[in-house]
């Protein structure tokens, strides 16, 4: 495992800092050039896949036409492509359908169902 996930396993403080970094990076992702954006997405995909950071961090991601930029959509695309490659589609779907995460509403904003405009 890369050092990032090892740090998260060693001490909760590292995990908290990576969660904060995810939030800050996602909020400012439009400032990154494509290669850096790709690397950041891959880092966080690895941390999610290895349970270095909790999947609940995805609860802050809102995918609607109004809430995203082209950079944030690319970031999410790369993140989920890497998750699918590492976990496989079956395990990724199991993670997304996990009763605890569904009850917690972690993925409600990623897969909005409130308005027809937001579901396309």
C-alpha positions as CSV (number, residue, x, y, z in Angstrom):
1,X,0.0,0.0,0.0
2,X,1.2,3.5,-0.7
3,X,2.2,5.6,2.3
4,X,-1.0,7.7,2.2
5,X,-3.2,4.8,3.2
6,X,-0.6,3.5,5.7
7,X,-0.7,6.9,7.4
8,X,-4.5,6.7,7.7
9,X,-4.3,3.3,9.3
10,X,-1.6,4.5,11.8
11,X,-3.4,7.5,13.2
12,X,-6.9,9.0,13.0
13,X,-5.3,12.4,12.7
14,X,-3.9,11.5,9.2
15,X,-7.3,10.3,8.1
16,X,-8.9,13.5,9.3
17,X,-6.3,15.5,7.4
18,X,-6.9,13.5,4.2
19,X,-10.7,14.0,4.5
20,X,-10.1,17.8,4.9
21,X,-7.8,17.7,1.9
22,X,-10.4,15.9,-0.2
23,X,-13.0,18.6,0.6
24,X,-10.6,21.4,-0.1
25,X,-9.3,19.8,-3.3
26,X,-12.8,19.2,-4.6
27,X,-13.9,22.8,-3.8
28,X,-10.9,24.2,-5.7
29,X,-10.5,21.5,-8.4
30,X,-11.2,24.0,-11.2
31,X,-7.8,25.5,-10.5
32,X,-5.8,22.4,-11.4
33,X,-4.5,21.5,-14.8
34,X,-5.7,18.1,-16.2
35,X,-2.7,16.0,-15.2
36,X,-2.7,17.3,-11.6
37,X,-6.5,16.8,-11.5
38,X,-6.0,13.2,-12.6
39,X,-3.3,12.5,-10.0
40,X,-5.5,14.0,-7.2
41,X,-8.5,11.9,-8.3
42,X,-6.3,8.8,-8.3
43,X,-4.9,9.5,-4.9
44,X,-8.4,9.8,-3.4
45,X,-9.7,6.8,-5.3
46,X,-6.9,4.8,-3.7
47,X,-7.7,6.1,-0.3
48,X,-11.4,5.3,-0.7
49,X,-10.7,1.8,-2.2
50,X,-8.3,1.0,0.7
51,X,-10.6,2.5,3.3
52,X,-8.0,5.0,4.2
53,X,-10.7,7.6,4.3
54,X,-14.4,7.0,4.8
55,X,-16.8,6.8,1.9
56,X,-19.0,9.3,3.7
57,X,-16.6,12.0,2.3
58,X,-18.4,11.6,-1.0
59,X,-21.5,13.1,0.7
60,X,-20.2,16.6,0.0
61,X,-20.0,16.0,-3.8
62,X,-23.1,17.4,-5.6
63,X,-23.5,16.4,-9.2
64,X,-25.9,18.7,-10.8
65,X,-25.5,21.0,-13.8
66,X,-25.5,24.0,-11.5
67,X,-23.1,22.6,-8.8
68,X,-20.4,21.3,-11.0
69,X,-17.7,22.5,-13.4
70,X,-16.1,20.6,-16.2
71,X,-13.1,20.0,-13.9
72,X,-15.2,18.6,-11.1
73,X,-17.0,16.3,-13.5
74,X,-13.7,15.1,-14.9
75,X,-12.5,14.6,-11.3
76,X,-15.5,12.5,-10.4
77,X,-15.2,10.5,-13.6
78,X,-11.6,9.6,-13.0
79,X,-12.3,8.9,-9.3
80,X,-15.0,6.4,-10.2
81,X,-13.1,4.9,-13.1
82,X,-10.2,4.1,-10.8
83,X,-12.6,2.8,-8.1
84,X,-14.2,0.5,-10.7
85,X,-10.7,-0.7,-11.9
86,X,-9.5,-1.4,-8.4
87,X,-12.6,-2.8,-6.8
88,X,-14.4,-4.2,-9.9
89,X,-17.9,-3.2,-10.8
90,X,-19.5,-5.8,-8.5
91,X,-17.7,-4.6,-5.3
92,X,-18.1,-1.0,-6.2
93,X,-21.8,-1.5,-6.6
94,X,-21.9,-3.3,-3.3
95,X,-20.2,-0.3,-1.7
96,X,-22.6,2.1,-3.2
97,X,-25.6,0.0,-2.2
98,X,-24.3,-0.6,1.4
99,X,-27.2,-0.2,3.8
100,X,-25.2,2.1,6.2
101,X,-24.2,4.4,3.3
102,X,-27.7,4.5,1.8
103,X,-29.2,5.2,5.3
104,X,-26.6,7.9,5.8
105,X,-27.4,9.5,2.5
106,X,-23.7,9.6,1.5
107,X,-24.4,9.3,-2.2
108,X,-27.7,11.2,-2.5
109,X,-26.0,14.2,-4.0
110,X,-23.9,12.1,-6.4
111,X,-26.9,10.3,-7.8
112,X,-29.7,13.0,-7.3
113,X,-33.3,11.8,-7.7
114,X,-35.1,15.0,-6.6
115,X,-35.7,16.7,-9.9
116,X,-35.8,15.4,-13.5
117,X,-33.3,18.1,-14.4
118,X,-30.8,16.8,-11.9
119,X,-31.2,13.1,-12.9
120,X,-29.9,13.4,-16.4
